Every structure is written in C-alpha cells, then in structure tokens.
C-alpha cells in the first residue's frame, strides 16, 4: 500500500546563503510511504499522518542543512527508522525563487532486510 502526503509546510533555516539560514523560509515536503495494508480499519494498524508530519518537522528543526538533498535524505532516513515502512520517498521543495517556481530534491530510502 502507498500512503502519500503532499505539501507538508515547514518553516526551516536551511540553504547555501547565510540569510536563508538566519531568516528562515518555508519548505514543502511531499512524502510517499510504502507500507503493509492495514488488517483492520483502525489508526493503530497504519501510520498516523500526524506523526509523519511531526517527524518531518523534528528533523527540519534539529539541524540546519545547506543542501535540499541532505534535508530530504535526513527526513527519509528518520521516517524509515521510526515507522514500520518498506520504503519512504521524500521530495522537499523550496518555493519562491526569483528565477523559478521552486527548487526540489527527492530521495527514496528502503528498509534494510
């Protein structure tokens, strides 16, 4: 089964330029999680969206990343470590560039067998 969350809005202090890290900016996370299909129609049988959102925020808040690539990888690693997933795909978007709608980096992590 695939669970998708698009546009998780997180304020972060990431970027190459010092002003980006000092002032901060919005980042949008798109997350796709591959997991077992729930056996029952209860939240305990799946991954709670709110906990995924909280994990994304915690990773973003815990460290200042220079590269979007590093931020995406750290979030994907945390999701696979924290939840019973087969894999996690994370795309982080940095909107509002003067010369483009957004920049983005994507990564996928799988649980080691």
C-alpha positions, 0 to 999 in steps of 0.5 A, a space after each residue: 500500500 502507498 500512503 502519500 502526503 503532499 505539501 507538508 509546510 515547514 518553516 526551516 533555516 536551511 540553504 547555501 546563503 547565510 540569510 536563508 539560514 538566519 531568516 528562515 523560509 518555508 519548505 514543502 515536503 511531499 512524502 510517499 510511504 510504502 507500507 503493509 495494508 492495514 488488517 483492520 480499519 483502525 489508526 493503530 494498524 497504519 501510520 498516523 499522518 500526524 506523526 509523519 508530519 511531526 517527524 518531518 518537522 523534528 528533523 527540519 528543526 534539529 539541524 540546519 542543512 545547506 543542501 535540499 538533498 541532505 534535508 530530504 535524505 535526513 527526513 527519509 532516513 528518520 521516517 524509515 527508522 521510526 515507522 514500520 515502512 518498506 520504503 519512504 520517498 521524500 521530495 522537499 521543495 523550496 518555493 519562491 525563487 526569483 528565477 523559478 517556481 521552486 527548487 526540489 530534491 527527492 530521495 527514496 530510502 528502503 528498509 534494510 532486510 
